[in-house]
């Protein structure tokens, strides 16, 4: 887990009155979303490549 102090210098979050606490991070959801985006980008790129090679616009 990361805290607010890991993201911003101490003087920034202290001046704003933000307490230093942990920030939850769902790594499983992040990786699922990243994989989906990677697969989607790959599909779009290969589709564009094939359309260009075959002249299908």
N, CA, C, O and CB atoms as a CASP TS submission, in Angstrom:
PFRMAT TS
TARGET T0000
AUTHOR 0000-0000-0000
METHOD Language model
MODEL 1
PARENT N/A
ATOM      1  N   UNK     1       0.828  -1.185   0.000  1.00  0.00           N
ATOM      2  CA  UNK     1       0.000   0.000   0.000  1.00  0.00           C
ATOM      3  C   UNK     1       0.871   1.245   0.000  1.00  0.00           C
ATOM      4  O   UNK     1       1.960   1.274   0.572  1.00  0.00           O
ATOM      5  CB  UNK     1      -0.941   0.000   1.202  1.00  0.00           C
ATOM      6  N   UNK     2       0.377   2.225  -0.630  1.00  0.00           N
ATOM      7  CA  UNK     2       1.067   3.500  -0.682  1.00  0.00           C
ATOM      8  C   UNK     2       0.302   4.526   0.134  1.00  0.00           C
ATOM      9  O   UNK     2      -0.912   4.423   0.311  1.00  0.00           O
ATOM     10  CB  UNK     2       1.236   3.975  -2.135  1.00  0.00           C
ATOM     11  N   UNK     3       1.023   5.504   0.620  1.00  0.00           N
ATOM     12  CA  UNK     3       0.404   6.588   1.350  1.00  0.00           C
ATOM     13  C   UNK     3       0.432   7.865   0.532  1.00  0.00           C
ATOM     14  O   UNK     3       1.121   7.947  -0.485  1.00  0.00           O
ATOM     15  CB  UNK     3       1.097   6.796   2.686  1.00  0.00           C
ATOM     16  N   UNK     4      -0.309   8.848   0.971  1.00  0.00           N
ATOM     17  CA  UNK     4      -0.340  10.131   0.279  1.00  0.00           C
ATOM     18  C   UNK     4       1.067  10.723   0.199  1.00  0.00           C
ATOM     19  O   UNK     4       1.431  11.344  -0.800  1.00  0.00           O
ATOM     20  CB  UNK     4      -1.297  11.110   0.993  1.00  0.00           C
ATOM     21  N   UNK     5       1.850  10.526   1.251  1.00  0.00           N
ATOM     22  CA  UNK     5       3.210  11.058   1.274  1.00  0.00           C
ATOM     23  C   UNK     5       4.112  10.448   0.211  1.00  0.00           C
ATOM     24  O   UNK     5       5.149  11.024  -0.119  1.00  0.00           O
ATOM     25  CB  UNK     5       3.816  10.835   2.625  1.00  0.00           C
ATOM     26  N   UNK     6       3.734   9.288  -0.334  1.00  0.00           N
ATOM     27  CA  UNK     6       4.513   8.669  -1.406  1.00  0.00           C
ATOM     28  C   UNK     6       4.247   9.337  -2.749  1.00  0.00           C
ATOM     29  O   UNK     6       5.052   9.211  -3.671  1.00  0.00           O
ATOM     30  CB  UNK     6       4.198   7.180  -1.496  1.00  0.00           C
ATOM     31  N   UNK     7       3.140  10.036  -2.868  1.00  0.00           N
ATOM     32  CA  UNK     7       2.770  10.650  -4.136  1.00  0.00           C
ATOM     33  C   UNK     7       3.112  12.139  -4.215  1.00  0.00           C
ATOM     34  O   UNK     7       3.453  12.642  -5.286  1.00  0.00           O
ATOM     35  CB  UNK     7       1.303  10.464  -4.368  1.00  0.00           C
ATOM     36  N   UNK     8       3.024  12.825  -3.112  1.00  0.00           N
ATOM     37  CA  UNK     8       3.263  14.263  -3.082  1.00  0.00           C
ATOM     38  C   UNK     8       4.246  14.584  -1.957  1.00  0.00           C
ATOM     39  O   UNK     8       4.291  13.874  -0.952  1.00  0.00           O
ATOM     40  CB  UNK     8       1.930  15.046  -2.896  1.00  0.00           C
ATOM     41  N   UNK     9       5.025  15.638  -2.117  1.00  0.00           N
ATOM     42  CA  UNK     9       5.921  16.049  -1.031  1.00  0.00           C
ATOM     43  C   UNK     9       5.121  16.395   0.227  1.00  0.00           C
ATOM     44  O   UNK     9       3.960  16.798   0.154  1.00  0.00           O
ATOM     45  CB  UNK     9       6.781  17.258  -1.467  1.00  0.00           C
ATOM     46  N   UNK    10       5.752  16.233   1.346  1.00  0.00           N
ATOM     47  CA  UNK    10       5.112  16.448   2.648  1.00  0.00           C
ATOM     48  C   UNK    10       4.451  17.822   2.748  1.00  0.00           C
ATOM     49  O   UNK    10       3.335  17.937   3.255  1.00  0.00           O
ATOM     50  CB  UNK    10       6.135  16.291   3.763  1.00  0.00           C
ATOM     51  N   UNK    11       5.128  18.855   2.272  1.00  0.00           N
ATOM     52  CA  UNK    11       4.601  20.218   2.426  1.00  0.00           C
ATOM     53  C   UNK    11       3.317  20.437   1.631  1.00  0.00           C
ATOM     54  O   UNK    11       2.513  21.293   2.001  1.00  0.00           O
ATOM     55  CB  UNK    11       5.647  21.234   1.992  1.00  0.00           C
ATOM     56  N   UNK    12       3.101  19.687   0.547  1.00  0.00           N
ATOM     57  CA  UNK    12       1.898  19.874  -0.271  1.00  0.00           C
ATOM     58  C   UNK    12       0.670  19.334   0.453  1.00  0.00           C
ATOM     59  O   UNK    12      -0.312  20.055   0.635  1.00  0.00           O
ATOM     60  CB  UNK    12       2.056  19.180  -1.638  1.00  0.00           C
ATOM     61  N   UNK    13       0.720  18.081   0.862  1.00  0.00           N
ATOM     62  CA  UNK    13      -0.479  17.521   1.494  1.00  0.00           C
ATOM     63  C   UNK    13      -0.665  18.041   2.901  1.00  0.00           C
ATOM     64  O   UNK    13      -1.793  18.075   3.393  1.00  0.00           O
ATOM     65  CB  UNK    13      -0.408  16.008   1.516  1.00  0.00           C
ATOM     66  N   UNK    14       0.394  18.445   3.561  1.00  0.00           N
ATOM     67  CA  UNK    14       0.280  19.028   4.901  1.00  0.00           C
ATOM     68  C   UNK    14      -0.422  20.389   4.814  1.00  0.00           C
ATOM     69  O   UNK    14      -1.279  20.694   5.643  1.00  0.00           O
ATOM     70  CB  UNK    14       1.686  19.176   5.562  1.00  0.00           C
ATOM     71  N   UNK    15      -0.066  21.202   3.825  1.00  0.00           N
ATOM     72  CA  UNK    15      -0.660  22.537   3.664  1.00  0.00           C
ATOM     73  C   UNK    15      -2.139  22.456   3.302  1.00  0.00           C
ATOM     74  O   UNK    15      -2.912  23.347   3.653  1.00  0.00           O
ATOM     75  CB  UNK    15       0.093  23.326   2.590  1.00  0.00           C
ATOM     76  N   UNK    16      -2.535  21.405   2.609  1.00  0.00           N
ATOM     77  CA  UNK    16      -3.932  21.248   2.210  1.00  0.00           C
ATOM     78  C   UNK    16      -4.782  20.613   3.301  1.00  0.00           C
ATOM     79  O   UNK    16      -5.996  20.484   3.146  1.00  0.00           O
ATOM     80  CB  UNK    16      -4.019  20.417   0.955  1.00  0.00           C
ATOM     81  N   UNK    17      -4.157  20.217   4.397  1.00  0.00           N
ATOM     82  CA  UNK    17      -4.900  19.611   5.491  1.00  0.00           C
ATOM     83  C   UNK    17      -5.295  18.162   5.220  1.00  0.00           C
ATOM     84  O   UNK    17      -6.239  17.657   5.826  1.00  0.00           O
ATOM     85  CB  UNK    17      -6.129  20.420   5.771  1.00  0.00           C
ATOM     86  N   UNK    18      -4.591  17.497   4.328  1.00  0.00           N
ATOM     87  CA  UNK    18      -4.883  16.097   4.011  1.00  0.00           C
ATOM     88  C   UNK    18      -4.092  15.211   4.958  1.00  0.00           C
ATOM     89  O   UNK    18      -2.881  15.375   5.107  1.00  0.00           O
ATOM     90  CB  UNK    18      -4.541  15.766   2.522  1.00  0.00           C
ATOM     91  N   UNK    19      -4.770  14.285   5.590  1.00  0.00           N
ATOM     92  CA  UNK    19      -4.063  13.391   6.500  1.00  0.00           C
ATOM     93  C   UNK    19      -3.331  12.317   5.696  1.00  0.00           C
ATOM     94  O   UNK    19      -3.804  11.886   4.644  1.00  0.00           O
ATOM     95  CB  UNK    19      -5.045  12.744   7.513  1.00  0.00           C
ATOM     96  N   UNK    20      -2.185  11.898   6.198  1.00  0.00           N
ATOM     97  CA  UNK    20      -1.410  10.855   5.537  1.00  0.00           C
ATOM     98  C   UNK    20      -2.064   9.514   5.842  1.00  0.00           C
ATOM     99  O   UNK    20      -2.120   9.099   7.000  1.00  0.00           O
ATOM    100  CB  UNK    20       0.086  10.875   6.000  1.00  0.00           C
ATOM    101  N   UNK    21      -2.548   8.849   4.832  1.00  0.00           N
ATOM    102  CA  UNK    21      -3.184   7.544   5.000  1.00  0.00           C
ATOM    103  C   UNK    21      -2.887   6.693   3.780  1.00  0.00           C
ATOM    104  O   UNK    21      -2.362   7.182   2.780  1.00  0.00           O
ATOM    105  CB  UNK    21      -4.718   7.685   5.214  1.00  0.00           C
ATOM    106  N   UNK    22      -3.220   5.439   3.871  1.00  0.00           N
ATOM    107  CA  UNK    22      -2.956   4.548   2.747  1.00  0.00           C
ATOM    108  C   UNK    22      -3.972   4.764   1.639  1.00  0.00           C
ATOM    109  O   UNK    22      -5.104   5.183   1.879  1.00  0.00           O
ATOM    110  CB  UNK    22      -2.975   3.089   3.202  1.00  0.00           C
ATOM    111  N   UNK    23      -3.546   4.473   0.437  1.00  0.00           N
ATOM    112  CA  UNK    23      -4.402   4.596  -0.734  1.00  0.00           C
ATOM    113  C   UNK    23      -4.645   3.191  -1.268  1.00  0.00           C
ATOM    114  O   UNK    23      -3.692   2.520  -1.666  1.00  0.00           O
ATOM    115  CB  UNK    23      -3.759   5.525  -1.828  1.00  0.00           C
ATOM    116  N   UNK    24      -5.894   2.724  -1.289  1.00  0.00           N
ATOM    117  CA  UNK    24      -6.163   1.371  -1.775  1.00  0.00           C
ATOM    118  C   UNK    24      -5.909   1.273  -3.281  1.00  0.00           C
ATOM    119  O   UNK    24      -6.201   2.199  -4.037  1.00  0.00           O
ATOM    120  CB  UNK    24      -7.613   0.964  -1.453  1.00  0.00           C
ATOM    121  N   UNK    25      -5.367   0.147  -3.688  1.00  0.00           N
ATOM    122  CA  UNK    25      -5.095  -0.084  -5.107  1.00  0.00           C
ATOM    123  C   UNK    25      -5.463  -1.521  -5.425  1.00  0.00           C
ATOM    124  O   UNK    25      -4.896  -2.452  -4.854  1.00  0.00           O
ATOM    125  CB  UNK    25      -3.595   0.206  -5.463  1.00  0.00           C
ATOM    126  N   UNK    26      -6.399  -1.703  -6.324  1.00  0.00           N
ATOM    127  CA  UNK    26      -6.844  -3.041  -6.721  1.00  0.00           C
ATOM    128  C   UNK    26      -6.027  -3.477  -7.931  1.00  0.00           C
ATOM    129  O   UNK    26      -6.381  -3.176  -9.071  1.00  0.00           O
ATOM    130  CB  UNK    26      -8.380  -3.063  -7.043  1.00  0.00           C
ATOM    131  N   UNK    27      -4.934  -4.186  -7.674  1.00  0.00           N
ATOM    132  CA  UNK    27      -4.028  -4.569  -8.758  1.00  0.00           C
ATOM    133  C   UNK    27      -4.691  -5.557  -9.713  1.00  0.00           C
ATOM    134  O   UNK    27      -4.394  -5.540 -10.908  1.00  0.00           O
ATOM    135  CB  UNK    27      -2.744  -5.175  -8.187  1.00  0.00           C
ATOM    136  N   UNK    28      -5.576  -6.409  -9.222  1.00  0.00           N
ATOM    137  CA  UNK    28      -6.253  -7.355 -10.112  1.00  0.00           C
ATOM    138  C   UNK    28      -7.118  -6.621 -11.133  1.00  0.00           C
ATOM    139  O   UNK    28      -7.072  -6.929 -12.324  1.00  0.00           O
ATOM    140  CB  UNK    28      -7.113  -8.336  -9.300  1.00  0.00           C
ATOM    141  N   UNK    29      -7.897  -5.663 -10.677  1.00  0.00           N
ATOM    142  CA  UNK    29      -8.748  -4.895 -11.591  1.00  0.00           C
ATOM    143  C   UNK    29      -7.892  -4.097 -12.570  1.00  0.00           C
ATOM    144  O   UNK    29      -8.244  -3.973 -13.743  1.00  0.00           O
ATOM    145  CB  UNK    29      -9.680  -3.949 -10.802  1.00  0.00           C
ATOM    146  N   UNK    30      -6.784  -3.562 -12.101  1.00  0.00           N
ATOM    147  CA  UNK    30      -5.891  -2.805 -12.969  1.00  0.00           C
ATOM    148  C   UNK    30      -5.337  -3.701 -14.071  1.00  0.00           C
ATOM    149  O   UNK    30      -5.322  -3.316 -15.240  1.00  0.00           O
ATOM    150  CB  UNK    30      -4.744  -2.183 -12.154  1.00  0.00           C
ATOM    151  N   UNK    31      -4.879  -4.901 -13.697  1.00  0.00           N
ATOM    152  CA  UNK    31      -4.294  -5.810 -14.689  1.00  0.00           C
ATOM    153  C   UNK    31      -5.334  -6.341 -15.670  1.00  0.00           C
ATOM    154  O   UNK    31      -5.033  -6.526 -16.849  1.00  0.00           O
ATOM    155  CB  UNK    31      -3.612  -6.975 -13.989  1.00  0.00           C
ATOM    156  N   UNK    32      -6.552  -6.589 -15.196  1.00  0.00           N
ATOM    157  CA  UNK    32      -7.627  -7.022 -16.095  1.00  0.00           C
ATOM    158  C   UNK    32      -7.917  -5.925 -17.120  1.00  0.00           C
ATOM    159  O   UNK    32      -8.058  -6.206 -18.310  1.00  0.00           O
ATOM    160  CB  UNK    32      -8.914  -7.371 -15.292  1.00  0.00           C
ATOM    161  N   UNK    33      -8.004  -4.693 -16.665  1.00  0.00           N
ATOM    162  CA  UNK    33      -8.249  -3.570 -17.576  1.00  0.00           C
ATOM    163  C   UNK    33      -7.097  -3.361 -18.541  1.00  0.00           C
ATOM    164  O   UNK    33      -7.311  -3.073 -19.719  1.00  0.00           O
ATOM    165  CB  UNK    33      -8.491  -2.296 -16.788  1.00  0.00           C
ATOM    166  N   UNK    34      -5.881  -3.505 -18.048  1.00  0.00           N
ATOM    167  CA  UNK    34      -4.705  -3.350 -18.904  1.00  0.00           C
ATOM    168  C   UNK    34      -4.668  -4.424 -19.980  1.00  0.00           C
ATOM    169  O   UNK    34      -4.362  -4.143 -21.139  1.00  0.00           O
ATOM    170  CB  UNK    34      -3.424  -3.401 -18.069  1.00  0.00           C
ATOM    171  N   UNK    35      -4.980  -5.659 -19.590  1.00  0.00           N
ATOM    172  CA  UNK    35      -4.998  -6.758 -20.569  1.00  0.00           C
ATOM    173  C   UNK    35      -6.067  -6.508 -21.628  1.00  0.00           C
ATOM    174  O   UNK    35      -5.819  -6.712 -22.816  1.00  0.00           O
ATOM    175  CB  UNK    35      -5.250  -8.117 -19.864  1.00  0.00           C
ATOM    176  N   UNK    36      -7.241  -6.072 -21.213  1.00  0.00           N
ATOM    177  CA  UNK    36      -8.313  -5.782 -22.155  1.00  0.00           C
ATOM    178  C   UNK    36      -7.876  -4.700 -23.146  1.00  0.00           C
ATOM    179  O   UNK    36      -8.095  -4.830 -24.351  1.00  0.00           O
ATOM    180  CB  UNK    36      -9.586  -5.342 -21.403  1.00  0.00           C
ATOM    181  N   UNK    37      -7.263  -3.647 -22.638  1.00  0.00           N
ATOM    182  CA  UNK    37      -6.806  -2.562 -23.507  1.00  0.00           C
ATOM    183  C   UNK    37      -5.723  -3.030 -24.474  1.00  0.00           C
ATOM    184  O   UNK    37      -5.710  -2.629 -25.638  1.00  0.00           O
ATOM    185  CB  UNK    37      -6.283  -1.401 -22.669  1.00  0.00           C
ATOM    186  N   UNK    38      -4.815  -3.879 -23.993  1.00  0.00           N
ATOM    187  CA  UNK    38      -3.755  -4.408 -24.862  1.00  0.00           C
ATOM    188  C   UNK    38      -4.329  -5.273 -25.981  1.00  0.00           C
ATOM    189  O   UNK    38      -3.924  -5.152 -27.138  1.00  0.00           O
ATOM    190  CB  UNK    38      -2.749  -5.224 -24.039  1.00  0.00           C
ATOM    191  N   UNK    39      -5.265  -6.138 -25.634  1.00  0.00           N
ATOM    192  CA  UNK    39      -5.883  -7.006 -26.635  1.00  0.00           C
ATOM    193  C   UNK    39      -6.669  -6.177 -27.646  1.00  0.00           C
ATOM    194  O   UNK    39      -6.599  -6.439 -28.847  1.00  0.00           O
ATOM    195  CB  UNK    39      -6.805  -8.042 -25.960  1.00  0.00           C
ATOM    196  N   UNK    40      -7.402  -5.198 -27.181  1.00  0.00           N
ATOM    197  CA  UNK    40      -8.172  -4.329 -28.070  1.00  0.00           C
ATOM    198  C   UNK    40      -7.257  -3.567 -29.023  1.00  0.00           C
ATOM    199  O   UNK    40      -7.546  -3.470 -30.215  1.00  0.00           O
ATOM    200  CB  UNK    40      -9.016  -3.346 -27.256  1.00  0.00           C
ATOM    201  N   UNK    41      -6.161  -3.029 -28.506  1.00  0.00           N
ATOM    202  CA  UNK    41      -5.209  -2.299 -29.353  1.00  0.00           C
ATOM    203  C   UNK    41      -4.585  -3.229 -30.390  1.00  0.00           C
ATOM    204  O   UNK    41      -4.418  -2.845 -31.548  1.00  0.00           O
ATOM    205  CB  UNK    41      -4.106  -1.648 -28.492  1.00  0.00           C
ATOM    206  N   UNK    42      -4.241  -4.444 -29.982  1.00  0.00           N
ATOM    207  CA  UNK    42      -3.653  -5.407 -30.918  1.00  0.00           C
ATOM    208  C   UNK    42      -4.642  -5.771 -32.019  1.00  0.00           C
ATOM    209  O   UNK    42      -4.267  -5.851 -33.189  1.00  0.00           O
ATOM    210  CB  UNK    42      -3.204  -6.675 -30.174  1.00  0.00           C
ATOM    211  N   UNK    43      -5.897  -5.989 -31.656  1.00  0.00           N
ATOM    212  CA  UNK    43      -6.917  -6.315 -32.655  1.00  0.00           C
ATOM    213  C   UNK    43      -7.096  -5.170 -33.645  1.00  0.00           C
ATOM    214  O   UNK    43      -7.188  -5.390 -34.853  1.00  0.00           O
ATOM    215  CB  UNK    43      -8.255  -6.636 -31.972  1.00  0.00           C
ATOM    216  N   UNK    44      -7.145  -3.952 -33.127  1.00  0.00           N
ATOM    217  CA  UNK    44      -7.320  -2.785 -34.000  1.00  0.00           C
ATOM    218  C   UNK    44      -6.137  -2.614 -34.947  1.00  0.00           C
ATOM    219  O   UNK    44      -6.321  -2.279 -36.117  1.00  0.00           O
ATOM    220  CB  UNK    44      -7.501  -1.516 -33.161  1.00  0.00           C
ATOM    221  N   UNK    45      -4.930  -2.842 -34.449  1.00  0.00           N
ATOM    222  CA  UNK    45      -3.739  -2.688 -35.284  1.00  0.00           C
ATOM    223  C   UNK    45      -3.685  -3.746 -36.378  1.00  0.00           C
ATOM    224  O   UNK    45      -3.358  -3.430 -37.522  1.00  0.00           O
ATOM    225  CB  UNK    45      -2.480  -2.762 -34.427  1.00  0.00           C
ATOM    226  N   UNK    46      -3.998  -4.992 -36.050  1.00  0.00           N
ATOM    227  CA  UNK    46      -3.942  -6.053 -37.066  1.00  0.00           C
ATOM    228  C   UNK    46      -5.053  -5.870 -38.085  1.00  0.00           C
ATOM    229  O   UNK    46      -4.871  -6.129 -39.275  1.00  0.00           O
ATOM    230  CB  UNK    46      -4.047  -7.445 -36.410  1.00  0.00           C
ATOM    231  N   UNK    47      -6.210  -5.420 -37.604  1.00  0.00           N
ATOM    232  CA  UNK    47      -7.329  -5.152 -38.511  1.00  0.00           C
ATOM    233  C   UNK    47      -6.957  -4.045 -39.490  1.00  0.00           C
ATOM    234  O   UNK    47      -7.202  -4.160 -40.691  1.00  0.00           O
ATOM    235  CB  UNK    47      -8.599  -4.765 -37.717  1.00  0.00           C
ATOM    236  N   UNK    48      -6.362  -2.967 -38.969  1.00  0.00           N
ATOM    237  CA  UNK    48      -5.927  -1.868 -39.833  1.00  0.00           C
ATOM    238  C   UNK    48      -4.863  -2.307 -40.818  1.00  0.00           C
ATOM    239  O   UNK    48      -4.873  -1.894 -41.977  1.00  0.00           O
ATOM    240  CB  UNK    48      -5.404  -0.721 -39.000  1.00  0.00           C
ATOM    241  N   UNK    49      -3.940  -3.147 -40.358  1.00  0.00           N
ATOM    242  CA  UNK    49      -2.885  -3.662 -41.227  1.00  0.00           C
ATOM    243  C   UNK    49      -3.479  -4.494 -42.362  1.00  0.00           C
ATOM    244  O   UNK    49      -3.124  -4.307 -43.526  1.00  0.00           O
ATOM    245  CB  UNK    49      -1.883  -4.504 -40.416  1.00  0.00           C
ATOM    246  N   UNK    50      -4.385  -5.413 -42.020  1.00  0.00           N
ATOM    247  CA  UNK    50      -4.994  -6.262 -43.043  1.00  0.00           C
ATOM    248  C   UNK    50      -5.830  -5.449 -44.025  1.00  0.00           C
ATOM    249  O   UNK    50      -5.794  -5.702 -45.229  1.00  0.00           O
ATOM    250  CB  UNK    50      -5.858  -7.334 -42.391  1.00  0.00           C
ATOM    251  N   UNK    51      -6.572  -4.483 -43.523  1.00  0.00           N
ATOM    252  CA  UNK    51      -7.379  -3.646 -44.414  1.00  0.00           C
ATOM    253  C   UNK    51      -6.483  -2.872 -45.368  1.00  0.00           C
ATOM    254  O   UNK    51      -6.821  -2.700 -46.539  1.00  0.00           O
ATOM    255  CB  UNK    51      -8.258  -2.675 -43.602  1.00  0.00           C
ATOM    256  N   UNK    52      -5.341  -2.404 -44.872  1.00  0.00           N
ATOM    257  CA  UNK    52      -4.419  -1.655 -45.730  1.00  0.00           C
ATOM    258  C   UNK    52      -3.788  -2.566 -46.778  1.00  0.00           C
ATOM    259  O   UNK    52      -3.709  -2.202 -47.951  1.00  0.00           O
ATOM    260  CB  UNK    52      -3.323  -0.985 -44.886  1.00  0.00           C
ATOM    261  N   UNK    53      -3.347  -3.731 -46.367  1.00  0.00           N
ATOM    262  CA  UNK    53      -2.700  -4.685 -47.293  1.00  0.00           C
ATOM    263  C   UNK    53      -3.682  -5.183 -48.351  1.00  0.00           C
ATOM    264  O   UNK    53      -3.327  -5.297 -49.524  1.00  0.00           O
ATOM    265  CB  UNK    53      -2.121  -5.886 -46.513  1.00  0.00           C
ATOM    266  N   UNK    54      -4.910  -5.478 -47.942  1.00  0.00           N
ATOM    267  CA  UNK    54      -5.911  -6.005 -48.870  1.00  0.00           C
ATOM    268  C   UNK    54      -6.676  -4.907 -49.606  1.00  0.00           C
ATOM    269  O   UNK    54      -7.485  -5.189 -50.489  1.00  0.00           O
ATOM    270  CB  UNK    54      -6.885  -6.883 -48.126  1.00  0.00           C
ATOM    271  N   UNK    55      -6.414  -3.664 -49.237  1.00  0.00           N
ATOM    272  CA  UNK    55      -7.086  -2.544 -49.908  1.00  0.00           C
ATOM    273  C   UNK    55      -8.558  -2.428 -49.558  1.00  0.00           C
ATOM    274  O   UNK    55      -9.351  -1.954 -50.371  1.00  0.00           O
ATOM    275  CB  UNK    55      -6.947  -2.685 -51.394  1.00  0.00           C
ATOM    276  N   UNK    56      -8.932  -2.848 -48.372  1.00  0.00           N
ATOM    277  CA  UNK    56     -10.328  -2.780 -47.945  1.00  0.00           C
ATOM    278  C   UNK    56     -10.524  -1.575 -47.040  1.00  0.00           C
ATOM    279  O   UNK    56     -10.203  -1.625 -45.853  1.00  0.00           O
ATOM    280  CB  UNK    56     -10.752  -4.081 -47.220  1.00  0.00           C
ATOM    281  N   UNK    57     -11.037  -0.520 -47.586  1.00  0.00           N
ATOM    282  CA  UNK    57     -11.221   0.690 -46.772  1.00  0.00           C
ATOM    283  C   UNK    57     -12.640   0.945 -46.500  1.00  0.00           C
ATOM    284  O   UNK    57     -12.974   1.921 -45.829  1.00  0.00           O
ATOM    285  CB  UNK    57     -10.629   1.883 -47.431  1.00  0.00           C
TER
END
